[in-house]
């Protein structure tokens, strides 16, 4: 049972966390183009909406990754391992970063594109927030990178690796 759950956990992580990480990291670049005046504005706006939809859908589906991870850890009897507790804490941090900071800013950008404010200050304010969004997205990706390393290295592992 442990091998089955571990396989589902790893596959879910690859299929669900990878795309949301990539889509979230691409979003600021296209948002900058979509919010600026210019010929690329229309196609960039479509890309922004698509990337936001990918992030939203995969974030919800990505909840299955820690669920299968906890089930796997229970079956393997490693719930009290320090590396697992650290991984779960980093997963919670990544979820908060994605759910509040990343998706929140993305929602604001998409709302601005769908219902443009006639003043240019709203778009300029969002453009000014995009570097911060890039940084937060990088932190989100870094949290997952550390989790993956912890899952592979597993300090105290009996695999001998």
C-alpha positions in Angstrom: 0.0 0.0 0.0 2.9 2.4 0.8 4.4 2.1 -2.7 1.0 2.7 -4.3 0.3 5.8 -2.1 3.9 7.1 -2.7 3.5 6.6 -6.5 0.2 8.6 -6.4 1.8 11.3 -4.2 4.8 11.7 -6.5 2.7 11.7 -9.7 0.3 14.2 -8.3 3.2 16.5 -7.3 4.7 16.3 -10.7 1.4 16.8 -12.6 -0.2 19.4 -10.3 2.6 21.4 -8.6 4.8 21.7 -11.7 2.3 23.4 -13.9 1.1 25.9 -11.2 4.7 26.8 -10.5 5.5 27.5 -14.1 2.2 29.3 -14.8 2.6 31.5 -11.8 6.2 32.4 -12.8 5.1 33.3 -16.3 2.2 35.5 -15.2 4.0 38.7 -14.2 5.7 39.0 -17.6 2.4 38.7 -19.5 0.6 40.9 -17.0 3.1 43.7 -17.6 2.4 43.5 -21.3 -1.4 43.2 -20.9 -1.6 46.2 -18.6 0.7 48.4 -20.7 -0.5 50.2 -23.9 0.7 48.6 -27.1 -0.1 46.1 -29.9 0.7 43.1 -27.7 -1.9 44.0 -25.1 -4.8 41.9 -26.5 -2.9 38.6 -26.9 -1.1 39.2 -23.6 -4.4 39.7 -21.9 -5.6 36.3 -23.2 -2.4 34.7 -21.9 -2.9 36.3 -18.5 -6.4 34.9 -18.2 -5.2 31.5 -19.2 -2.3 31.5 -16.8 -4.6 32.7 -14.0 -7.0 29.9 -14.7 -4.2 27.3 -14.7 -3.0 28.6 -11.4 -6.5 28.6 -9.8 -7.5 25.1 -11.1 -4.1 23.5 -10.3 -4.0 25.1 -6.9 -7.3 23.4 -5.9 -6.3 20.1 -7.5 -2.8 20.4 -5.8 -4.5 19.9 -2.4 -4.3 16.2 -3.2 -0.5 16.2 -3.0 -0.2 16.8 0.7 -3.2 14.6 1.3 -1.5 11.6 -0.4 1.7 12.6 1.3 0.2 12.4 4.8 -1.5 9.1 3.9 1.8 7.8 2.7 3.7 9.0 5.8 1.1 7.3 8.1 1.4 4.0 6.3 5.2 4.2 6.4 5.1 5.2 10.1 7.2 8.4 9.6 4.8 11.0 10.8 7.1 12.2 13.6 10.2 12.6 11.4 11.8 16.0 11.4 12.2 16.1 7.6 8.5 15.4 7.2 7.4 18.0 9.7 9.7 20.5 7.9 8.2 19.5 4.6 4.7 19.9 5.9 5.5 23.3 7.3 7.0 24.4 4.0 4.0 23.0 2.1 1.8 25.2 4.3 4.0 28.2 3.6 3.8 27.5 -0.2 0.0 27.2 0.0 -0.4 30.5 1.8 1.9 32.2 -0.7 0.0 30.8 -3.6 -3.5 31.2 -2.1 -3.2 34.7 -0.8 -0.3 36.6 -2.4 -0.1 35.0 -5.9 -3.7 34.4 -6.6 -4.8 37.6 -4.9 -2.6 39.7 -7.1 -3.5 37.7 -10.2 -7.2 38.3 -9.4 -6.6 42.0 -9.3 -4.8 42.0 -12.7 -7.6 40.0 -14.3 -10.3 42.2 -12.8 -8.4 45.3 -14.2 -8.3 43.7 -17.6 -12.0 42.7 -17.6 -13.2 45.9 -16.1 -10.6 48.5 -17.0 -10.5 51.5 -14.6 -10.6 54.7 -16.7 -7.7 56.1 -14.8 -4.3 55.0 -15.6 -3.3 54.9 -11.9 -5.0 51.6 -11.3 -3.0 49.9 -14.0 0.2 51.6 -13.0 -0.4 50.5 -9.4 -0.7 46.9 -10.5 2.4 47.1 -12.8 4.3 48.4 -9.7 3.2 45.3 -7.8 4.4 42.8 -10.4 8.0 42.7 -9.3 6.8 41.8 -5.8 4.6 39.1 -7.4 7.7 37.7 -9.2 9.5 37.6 -5.9 6.7 35.8 -4.1 6.3 33.3 -7.0 10.1 32.7 -6.6 9.6 32.0 -2.9 6.7 29.7 -3.7 9.0 27.7 -6.1 11.8 27.7 -3.6 9.6 26.3 -0.9 8.6 23.4 -3.3 12.3 22.9 -4.3 13.3 22.5 -0.6 10.3 20.1 0.0 11.5 18.0 -3.0 15.0 17.9 -1.7 13.8 16.9 1.8 11.6 14.1 0.3 14.6 12.7 -1.7 17.3 13.1 1.0 15.1 12.3 4.0 17.6 12.8 6.8 17.7 9.6 8.9 16.4 7.5 6.0 17.1 3.8 6.2 17.4 3.5 2.4 21.2 3.9 2.6 21.2 6.6 -0.1 
